[in-house]
């Protein structure tokens, strides 16, 4: 018999328009100016109670151009040996920062942000390893500051609905789950996805999304078996994870930087099954089948690029004086990093940060 789904995975805010204000405005700082920072900034502008206040980059020209493009009031680049992000953190007007740098830089920047008294939303993967994650969580709690990993898909209405269906009993006892995410990423040893010093590889960049389907429907596993292809740089180009549960359920997850995949998820139970349509990190539709013949489809159209839901959660939590999200608790982030540490040990993948 399947274990019940923990309620923290389900949000009580899912029926509300995420653009609507939930309290006093917050002034946001964005650290880094890459593609994900641009996407998040576009959605941040949709929140009625968010002020796009400051952005930082290594180059002042880059920071200035980003500020103009996305209507930020302040732009900070490196100056006189002082990194742009440190200049942003020194600005007392900044309430909360979003960290959008490569994985290996998260620990240093989040630690600096917390020590500067800022609330933090940090892009996934949260850190390189569980040790770094644990230390940051301890600092955030000691300083009574909000901290959350930016697993944006967890807050999407389509994902929330999938978790709700699984928890409702409509599918019966959940016995197996499959999920995959992959695309052929052009290889370059210095590209973020491939650079070992940045925490490159399929695991830290992609596997959080297939894993989300397992965690949201079955919870954390009791066993994890991993295999994969490790390139000459020591980076996992592809991995396959098998998760086992004491009550007998099984999960198969695949992540790849080498090949296109269907990007689908299936949640199979004793009474029926659920399948995702569209990429598993942002499903456009859920198909639910019960028995042999009954089938229905539920369609979803997210607001903005889909990041607005996690941004609303961060904003609401800070406004209410919470130091972590009940939907994305820090213990889940820490347990995910522990799971990834175990996977990397099986695959033989290590990063420079592991030695610190």
Beta strands, then each sheet from edge to edge (+ up, - down):
strand 1: 26-31
strand 2: 50-56
strand 3: 74-76
strand 4: 96-99
strand 5: 119-123
strand 6: 147-150
strand 7: 174-182
strand 8: 223-230
strand 9: 236-244
strand 10: 250-256
strand 11: 265-269
strand 12: 272-277
strand 13: 285-290
strand 14: 294-299
sheet 1: 3+ 2+ 1+ 4+ 5+ 6+
sheet 2: 8+ 9- 10+ 7+ 11- 12+ 13- 14+
end
